Amino acid sequence: MLREPSELRIDSQGRIELPMSLLAEAGIAPEAALIAFSDGDGRIVLRRAEDAMRDLIERGQL
């Protein structure tokens, strides 16, 4: 499913505000713990910490 992108700006302290609609589409609740990593080529990935930990456990890497 294609969704309409949101244009965001990085403030002078490196912060970005994400629209609530974007968070809701991704299933991310306010106050959720996230991890962030660079996926290269201008991409930053955000994941719920609980999902990332579950993936590590399932792969036997934790």
PDB file of N, CA, C and O in Angstrom, chain B, residues numbered from 101:
ATOM      1  N   MET B 101       0.839  -1.179   0.000  1.00  0.00           N
ATOM      2  CA  MET B 101       0.000   0.000   0.000  1.00  0.00           C
ATOM      3  C   MET B 101       0.890   1.251   0.000  1.00  0.00           C
ATOM      4  O   MET B 101       1.771   1.380   0.850  1.00  0.00           O
ATOM      5  N   LEU B 102       0.673   2.139  -0.915  1.00  0.00           N
ATOM      6  CA  LEU B 102       1.431   3.384  -0.971  1.00  0.00           C
ATOM      7  C   LEU B 102       0.755   4.428  -0.117  1.00  0.00           C
ATOM      8  O   LEU B 102      -0.458   4.624  -0.196  1.00  0.00           O
ATOM      9  N   ARG B 103       1.539   5.094   0.697  1.00  0.00           N
ATOM     10  CA  ARG B 103       1.019   6.155   1.560  1.00  0.00           C
ATOM     11  C   ARG B 103       1.642   7.471   1.123  1.00  0.00           C
ATOM     12  O   ARG B 103       2.742   7.507   0.572  1.00  0.00           O
ATOM     13  N   GLU B 104       0.923   8.537   1.379  1.00  0.00           N
ATOM     14  CA  GLU B 104       1.445   9.851   1.030  1.00  0.00           C
ATOM     15  C   GLU B 104       2.568  10.219   1.996  1.00  0.00           C
ATOM     16  O   GLU B 104       2.379  10.152   3.211  1.00  0.00           O
ATOM     17  N   PRO B 105       3.722  10.603   1.481  1.00  0.00           N
ATOM     18  CA  PRO B 105       4.843  10.953   2.360  1.00  0.00           C
ATOM     19  C   PRO B 105       4.610  12.281   3.079  1.00  0.00           C
ATOM     20  O   PRO B 105       3.851  13.132   2.615  1.00  0.00           O
ATOM     21  N   SER B 106       5.270  12.432   4.203  1.00  0.00           N
ATOM     22  CA  SER B 106       5.249  13.679   4.966  1.00  0.00           C
ATOM     23  C   SER B 106       6.621  14.319   4.851  1.00  0.00           C
ATOM     24  O   SER B 106       7.638  13.646   5.019  1.00  0.00           O
ATOM     25  N   GLU B 107       6.655  15.605   4.568  1.00  0.00           N
ATOM     26  CA  GLU B 107       7.935  16.309   4.541  1.00  0.00           C
ATOM     27  C   GLU B 107       8.257  16.776   5.953  1.00  0.00           C
ATOM     28  O   GLU B 107       7.439  17.424   6.605  1.00  0.00           O
ATOM     29  N   LEU B 108       9.451  16.441   6.418  1.00  0.00           N
ATOM     30  CA  LEU B 108       9.879  16.766   7.772  1.00  0.00           C
ATOM     31  C   LEU B 108      11.136  17.611   7.721  1.00  0.00           C
ATOM     32  O   LEU B 108      11.858  17.611   6.724  1.00  0.00           O
ATOM     33  N   ARG B 109      11.387  18.321   8.786  1.00  0.00           N
ATOM     34  CA  ARG B 109      12.612  19.122   8.894  1.00  0.00           C
ATOM     35  C   ARG B 109      13.342  18.737  10.178  1.00  0.00           C
ATOM     36  O   ARG B 109      12.726  18.444  11.203  1.00  0.00           O
ATOM     37  N   ILE B 110      14.651  18.745  10.092  1.00  0.00           N
ATOM     38  CA  ILE B 110      15.495  18.502  11.256  1.00  0.00           C
ATOM     39  C   ILE B 110      15.804  19.849  11.879  1.00  0.00           C
ATOM     40  O   ILE B 110      16.283  20.747  11.186  1.00  0.00           O
ATOM     41  N   ASP B 111      15.538  20.021  13.194  1.00  0.00           N
ATOM     42  CA  ASP B 111      15.810  21.304  13.827  1.00  0.00           C
ATOM     43  C   ASP B 111      17.301  21.438  14.150  1.00  0.00           C
ATOM     44  O   ASP B 111      18.081  20.516  13.911  1.00  0.00           O
ATOM     45  N   SER B 112      17.680  22.574  14.686  1.00  0.00           N
ATOM     46  CA  SER B 112      19.097  22.855  14.932  1.00  0.00           C
ATOM     47  C   SER B 112      19.715  21.935  15.980  1.00  0.00           C
ATOM     48  O   SER B 112      20.938  21.869  16.101  1.00  0.00           O
ATOM     49  N   GLN B 113      18.876  21.222  16.744  1.00  0.00           N
ATOM     50  CA  GLN B 113      19.390  20.285  17.740  1.00  0.00           C
ATOM     51  C   GLN B 113      19.294  18.835  17.259  1.00  0.00           C
ATOM     52  O   GLN B 113      19.501  17.901  18.033  1.00  0.00           O
ATOM     53  N   GLY B 114      18.975  18.657  15.961  1.00  0.00           N
ATOM     54  CA  GLY B 114      18.928  17.327  15.375  1.00  0.00           C
ATOM     55  C   GLY B 114      17.636  16.571  15.627  1.00  0.00           C
ATOM     56  O   GLY B 114      17.583  15.357  15.428  1.00  0.00           O
ATOM     57  N   ARG B 115      16.591  17.271  16.064  1.00  0.00           N
ATOM     58  CA  ARG B 115      15.322  16.609  16.372  1.00  0.00           C
ATOM     59  C   ARG B 115      14.350  16.705  15.197  1.00  0.00           C
ATOM     60  O   ARG B 115      14.384  17.644  14.402  1.00  0.00           O
ATOM     61  N   ILE B 116      13.489  15.701  15.122  1.00  0.00           N
ATOM     62  CA  ILE B 116      12.449  15.644  14.101  1.00  0.00           C
ATOM     63  C   ILE B 116      11.135  15.313  14.801  1.00  0.00           C
ATOM     64  O   ILE B 116      11.095  14.441  15.668  1.00  0.00           O
ATOM     65  N   GLU B 117      10.075  15.999  14.432  1.00  0.00           N
ATOM     66  CA  GLU B 117       8.745  15.639  14.923  1.00  0.00           C
ATOM     67  C   GLU B 117       8.072  14.773  13.872  1.00  0.00           C
ATOM     68  O   GLU B 117       8.026  15.133  12.695  1.00  0.00           O
ATOM     69  N   LEU B 118       7.551  13.628  14.303  1.00  0.00           N
ATOM     70  CA  LEU B 118       6.853  12.727  13.400  1.00  0.00           C
ATOM     71  C   LEU B 118       5.351  12.916  13.576  1.00  0.00           C
ATOM     72  O   LEU B 118       4.871  12.958  14.708  1.00  0.00           O
ATOM     73  N   PRO B 119       4.603  13.030  12.488  1.00  0.00           N
ATOM     74  CA  PRO B 119       3.153  13.182  12.602  1.00  0.00           C
ATOM     75  C   PRO B 119       2.516  11.969  13.272  1.00  0.00           C
ATOM     76  O   PRO B 119       2.929  10.833  13.038  1.00  0.00           O
ATOM     77  N   MET B 120       1.504  12.217  14.110  1.00  0.00           N
ATOM     78  CA  MET B 120       0.809  11.126  14.800  1.00  0.00           C
ATOM     79  C   MET B 120       0.223  10.132  13.803  1.00  0.00           C
ATOM     80  O   MET B 120       0.196   8.930  14.069  1.00  0.00           O
ATOM     81  N   SER B 121      -0.248  10.625  12.653  1.00  0.00           N
ATOM     82  CA  SER B 121      -0.820   9.711  11.659  1.00  0.00           C
ATOM     83  C   SER B 121       0.226   8.726  11.146  1.00  0.00           C
ATOM     84  O   SER B 121      -0.084   7.560  10.902  1.00  0.00           O
ATOM     85  N   LEU B 122       1.453   9.187  10.985  1.00  0.00           N
ATOM     86  CA  LEU B 122       2.542   8.315  10.537  1.00  0.00           C
ATOM     87  C   LEU B 122       2.852   7.267  11.602  1.00  0.00           C
ATOM     88  O   LEU B 122       3.040   6.091  11.289  1.00  0.00           O
ATOM     89  N   LEU B 123       2.902   7.702  12.862  1.00  0.00           N
ATOM     90  CA  LEU B 123       3.146   6.757  13.955  1.00  0.00           C
ATOM     91  C   LEU B 123       2.027   5.727  14.051  1.00  0.00           C
ATOM     92  O   LEU B 123       2.283   4.539  14.250  1.00  0.00           O
ATOM     93  N   ALA B 124       0.791   6.184  13.908  1.00  0.00           N
ATOM     94  CA  ALA B 124      -0.352   5.264  13.987  1.00  0.00           C
ATOM     95  C   ALA B 124      -0.294   4.237  12.865  1.00  0.00           C
ATOM     96  O   ALA B 124      -0.550   3.057  13.103  1.00  0.00           O
ATOM     97  N   GLU B 125       0.037   4.660  11.649  1.00  0.00           N
ATOM     98  CA  GLU B 125       0.147   3.722  10.522  1.00  0.00           C
ATOM     99  C   GLU B 125       1.208   2.666  10.785  1.00  0.00           C
ATOM    100  O   GLU B 125       1.064   1.512  10.379  1.00  0.00           O
ATOM    101  N   ALA B 126       2.279   3.068  11.468  1.00  0.00           N
ATOM    102  CA  ALA B 126       3.375   2.137  11.757  1.00  0.00           C
ATOM    103  C   ALA B 126       3.116   1.313  13.016  1.00  0.00           C
ATOM    104  O   ALA B 126       3.897   0.421  13.346  1.00  0.00           O
ATOM    105  N   GLY B 127       2.027   1.609  13.716  1.00  0.00           N
ATOM    106  CA  GLY B 127       1.727   0.865  14.940  1.00  0.00           C
ATOM    107  C   GLY B 127       2.616   1.255  16.096  1.00  0.00           C
ATOM    108  O   GLY B 127       2.885   0.439  16.978  1.00  0.00           O
ATOM    109  N   ILE B 128       3.078   2.493  16.104  1.00  0.00           N
ATOM    110  CA  ILE B 128       3.956   2.984  17.168  1.00  0.00           C
ATOM    111  C   ILE B 128       3.159   3.934  18.049  1.00  0.00           C
ATOM    112  O   ILE B 128       2.626   4.939  17.578  1.00  0.00           O
ATOM    113  N   ALA B 129       3.084   3.605  19.332  1.00  0.00           N
ATOM    114  CA  ALA B 129       2.320   4.402  20.289  1.00  0.00           C
ATOM    115  C   ALA B 129       3.178   5.543  20.841  1.00  0.00           C
ATOM    116  O   ALA B 129       4.404   5.440  20.873  1.00  0.00           O
ATOM    117  N   PRO B 130       2.531   6.631  21.276  1.00  0.00           N
ATOM    118  CA  PRO B 130       3.278   7.686  21.958  1.00  0.00           C
ATOM    119  C   PRO B 130       4.033   7.095  23.156  1.00  0.00           C
ATOM    120  O   PRO B 130       3.532   6.191  23.824  1.00  0.00           O
ATOM    121  N   GLU B 131       5.206   7.595  23.416  1.00  0.00           N
ATOM    122  CA  GLU B 131       6.068   7.149  24.521  1.00  0.00           C
ATOM    123  C   GLU B 131       6.725   5.798  24.258  1.00  0.00           C
ATOM    124  O   GLU B 131       7.391   5.271  25.149  1.00  0.00           O
ATOM    125  N   ALA B 132       6.565   5.218  23.075  1.00  0.00           N
ATOM    126  CA  ALA B 132       7.175   3.918  22.770  1.00  0.00           C
ATOM    127  C   ALA B 132       8.699   4.050  22.735  1.00  0.00           C
ATOM    128  O   ALA B 132       9.237   5.077  22.323  1.00  0.00           O
ATOM    129  N   ALA B 133       9.371   3.007  23.168  1.00  0.00           N
ATOM    130  CA  ALA B 133      10.835   2.943  23.080  1.00  0.00           C
ATOM    131  C   ALA B 133      11.198   2.495  21.666  1.00  0.00           C
ATOM    132  O   ALA B 133      10.689   1.486  21.178  1.00  0.00           O
ATOM    133  N   LEU B 134      12.071   3.242  21.018  1.00  0.00           N
ATOM    134  CA  LEU B 134      12.492   2.934  19.651  1.00  0.00           C
ATOM    135  C   LEU B 134      13.998   2.803  19.591  1.00  0.00           C
ATOM    136  O   LEU B 134      14.719   3.355  20.422  1.00  0.00           O
ATOM    137  N   ILE B 135      14.465   2.063  18.594  1.00  0.00           N
ATOM    138  CA  ILE B 135      15.881   2.087  18.258  1.00  0.00           C
ATOM    139  C   ILE B 135      15.979   2.661  16.845  1.00  0.00           C
ATOM    140  O   ILE B 135      15.064   2.504  16.038  1.00  0.00           O
ATOM    141  N   ALA B 136      17.075   3.314  16.563  1.00  0.00           N
ATOM    142  CA  ALA B 136      17.287   3.912  15.247  1.00  0.00           C
ATOM    143  C   ALA B 136      18.640   3.462  14.727  1.00  0.00           C
ATOM    144  O   ALA B 136      19.607   3.355  15.481  1.00  0.00           O
ATOM    145  N   PHE B 137      18.695   3.198  13.419  1.00  0.00           N
ATOM    146  CA  PHE B 137      19.975   2.876  12.804  1.00  0.00           C
ATOM    147  C   PHE B 137      19.965   3.350  11.365  1.00  0.00           C
ATOM    148  O   PHE B 137      18.909   3.498  10.749  1.00  0.00           O
ATOM    149  N   SER B 138      21.145   3.582  10.845  1.00  0.00           N
ATOM    150  CA  SER B 138      21.299   4.006   9.461  1.00  0.00           C
ATOM    151  C   SER B 138      21.242   2.781   8.568  1.00  0.00           C
ATOM    152  O   SER B 138      21.905   1.776   8.825  1.00  0.00           O
ATOM    153  N   ASP B 139      20.449   2.877   7.526  1.00  0.00           N
ATOM    154  CA  ASP B 139      20.355   1.804   6.541  1.00  0.00           C
ATOM    155  C   ASP B 139      21.119   2.202   5.280  1.00  0.00           C
ATOM    156  O   ASP B 139      20.944   1.607   4.217  1.00  0.00           O
ATOM    157  N   GLY B 140      21.973   3.224   5.421  1.00  0.00           N
ATOM    158  CA  GLY B 140      22.772   3.702   4.308  1.00  0.00           C
ATOM    159  C   GLY B 140      21.950   4.453   3.284  1.00  0.00           C
ATOM    160  O   GLY B 140      20.721   4.468   3.352  1.00  0.00           O
ATOM    161  N   ASP B 141      22.616   5.065   2.352  1.00  0.00           N
ATOM    162  CA  ASP B 141      21.981   5.729   1.222  1.00  0.00           C
ATOM    163  C   ASP B 141      20.878   6.706   1.635  1.00  0.00           C
ATOM    164  O   ASP B 141      19.833   6.780   0.988  1.00  0.00           O
ATOM    165  N   GLY B 142      21.116   7.461   2.722  1.00  0.00           N
ATOM    166  CA  GLY B 142      20.171   8.483   3.142  1.00  0.00           C
ATOM    167  C   GLY B 142      18.969   7.971   3.899  1.00  0.00           C
ATOM    168  O   GLY B 142      17.988   8.699   4.050  1.00  0.00           O
ATOM    169  N   ARG B 143      19.012   6.743   4.379  1.00  0.00           N
ATOM    170  CA  ARG B 143      17.867   6.161   5.097  1.00  0.00           C
ATOM    171  C   ARG B 143      18.182   5.961   6.570  1.00  0.00           C
ATOM    172  O   ARG B 143      19.270   5.515   6.935  1.00  0.00           O
ATOM    173  N   ILE B 144      17.213   6.299   7.409  1.00  0.00           N
ATOM    174  CA  ILE B 144      17.268   6.016   8.841  1.00  0.00           C
ATOM    175  C   ILE B 144      16.050   5.166   9.159  1.00  0.00           C
ATOM    176  O   ILE B 144      14.929   5.506   8.778  1.00  0.00           O
ATOM    177  N   VAL B 145      16.269   4.070   9.850  1.00  0.00           N
ATOM    178  CA  VAL B 145      15.197   3.136  10.188  1.00  0.00           C
ATOM    179  C   VAL B 145      14.884   3.275  11.672  1.00  0.00           C
ATOM    180  O   VAL B 145      15.789   3.308  12.506  1.00  0.00           O
ATOM    181  N   LEU B 146      13.597   3.356  11.993  1.00  0.00           N
ATOM    182  CA  LEU B 146      13.134   3.344  13.372  1.00  0.00           C
ATOM    183  C   LEU B 146      12.385   2.038  13.600  1.00  0.00           C
ATOM    184  O   LEU B 146      11.550   1.643  12.786  1.00  0.00           O
ATOM    185  N   ARG B 147      12.691   1.365  14.716  1.00  0.00           N
ATOM    186  CA  ARG B 147      11.982   0.120  15.063  1.00  0.00           C
ATOM    187  C   ARG B 147      11.585   0.187  16.521  1.00  0.00           C
ATOM    188  O   ARG B 147      12.282   0.773  17.348  1.00  0.00           O
ATOM    189  N   ARG B 148      10.449  -0.426  16.822  1.00  0.00           N
ATOM    190  CA  ARG B 148      10.086  -0.571  18.232  1.00  0.00           C
ATOM    191  C   ARG B 148      11.157  -1.436  18.886  1.00  0.00           C
ATOM    192  O   ARG B 148      11.547  -2.469  18.341  1.00  0.00           O
ATOM    193  N   ALA B 149      11.624  -1.017  20.036  1.00  0.00           N
ATOM    194  CA  ALA B 149      12.686  -1.758  20.729  1.00  0.00           C
ATOM    195  C   ALA B 149      12.262  -3.192  20.999  1.00  0.00           C
ATOM    196  O   ALA B 149      13.069  -4.113  20.869  1.00  0.00           O
ATOM    197  N   GLU B 150      10.999  -3.391  21.374  1.00  0.00           N
ATOM    198  CA  GLU B 150      10.530  -4.757  21.681  1.00  0.00           C
ATOM    199  C   GLU B 150      10.591  -5.655  20.448  1.00  0.00           C
ATOM    200  O   GLU B 150      10.897  -6.841  20.570  1.00  0.00           O
ATOM    201  N   ASP B 151      10.306  -5.114  19.261  1.00  0.00           N
ATOM    202  CA  ASP B 151      10.376  -5.902  18.032  1.00  0.00           C
ATOM    203  C   ASP B 151      11.825  -6.256  17.693  1.00  0.00           C
ATOM    204  O   ASP B 151      12.117  -7.384  17.293  1.00  0.00           O
ATOM    205  N   ALA B 152      12.711  -5.306  17.852  1.00  0.00           N
ATOM    206  CA  ALA B 152      14.127  -5.549  17.557  1.00  0.00           C
ATOM    207  C   ALA B 152      14.697  -6.607  18.495  1.00  0.00           C
ATOM    208  O   ALA B 152      15.450  -7.480  18.065  1.00  0.00           O
ATOM    209  N   MET B 153      14.337  -6.528  19.790  1.00  0.00           N
ATOM    210  CA  MET B 153      14.826  -7.518  20.752  1.00  0.00           C
ATOM    211  C   MET B 153      14.270  -8.903  20.427  1.00  0.00           C
ATOM    212  O   MET B 153      14.995  -9.896  20.493  1.00  0.00           O
ATOM    213  N   ARG B 154      12.991  -8.971  20.077  1.00  0.00           N
ATOM    214  CA  ARG B 154      12.381 -10.263  19.724  1.00  0.00           C
ATOM    215  C   ARG B 154      13.096 -10.885  18.523  1.00  0.00           C
ATOM    216  O   ARG B 154      13.367 -12.086  18.513  1.00  0.00           O
ATOM    217  N   ASP B 155      13.400 -10.065  17.508  1.00  0.00           N
ATOM    218  CA  ASP B 155      14.104 -10.575  16.332  1.00  0.00           C
ATOM    219  C   ASP B 155      15.474 -11.134  16.700  1.00  0.00           C
ATOM    220  O   ASP B 155      15.870 -12.189  16.204  1.00  0.00           O
ATOM    221  N   LEU B 156      16.199 -10.430  17.570  1.00  0.00           N
ATOM    222  CA  LEU B 156      17.520 -10.910  18.005  1.00  0.00           C
ATOM    223  C   LEU B 156      17.409 -12.238  18.737  1.00  0.00           C
ATOM    224  O   LEU B 156      18.208 -13.148  18.515  1.00  0.00           O
ATOM    225  N   ILE B 157      16.415 -12.343  19.612  1.00  0.00           N
ATOM    226  CA  ILE B 157      16.216 -13.582  20.374  1.00  0.00           C
ATOM    227  C   ILE B 157      15.876 -14.737  19.437  1.00  0.00           C
ATOM    228  O   ILE B 157      16.413 -15.835  19.582  1.00  0.00           O
ATOM    229  N   GLU B 158      14.986 -14.490  18.477  1.00  0.00           N
ATOM    230  CA  GLU B 158      14.585 -15.538  17.529  1.00  0.00           C
ATOM    231  C   GLU B 158      15.750 -16.008  16.665  1.00  0.00           C
ATOM    232  O   GLU B 158      15.796 -17.173  16.267  1.00  0.00           O
ATOM    233  N   ARG B 159      16.692 -15.113  16.372  1.00  0.00           N
ATOM    234  CA  ARG B 159      17.864 -15.487  15.580  1.00  0.00           C
ATOM    235  C   ARG B 159      18.979 -16.057  16.428  1.00  0.00           C
ATOM    236  O   ARG B 159      20.012 -16.468  15.900  1.00  0.00           O
ATOM    237  N   GLY B 160      18.783 -16.087  17.742  1.00  0.00           N
ATOM    238  CA  GLY B 160      19.805 -16.615  18.639  1.00  0.00           C
ATOM    239  C   GLY B 160      20.995 -15.688  18.805  1.00  0.00           C
ATOM    240  O   GLY B 160      22.086 -16.132  19.163  1.00  0.00           O
ATOM    241  N   GLN B 161      20.791 -14.401  18.547  1.00  0.00           N
ATOM    242  CA  GLN B 161      21.897 -13.452  18.670  1.00  0.00           C
ATOM    243  C   GLN B 161      21.901 -12.730  20.003  1.00  0.00           C
ATOM    244  O   GLN B 161      22.698 -11.817  20.217  1.00  0.00           O
ATOM    245  N   LEU B 162      21.025 -13.131  20.889  1.00  0.00           N
ATOM    246  CA  LEU B 162      20.981 -12.491  22.209  1.00  0.00           C
ATOM    247  C   LEU B 162      20.879 -13.544  23.274  1.00  0.00           C
ATOM    248  O   LEU B 162      20.829 -13.219  24.460  1.00  0.00           O
TER     249      LEU B 162
END
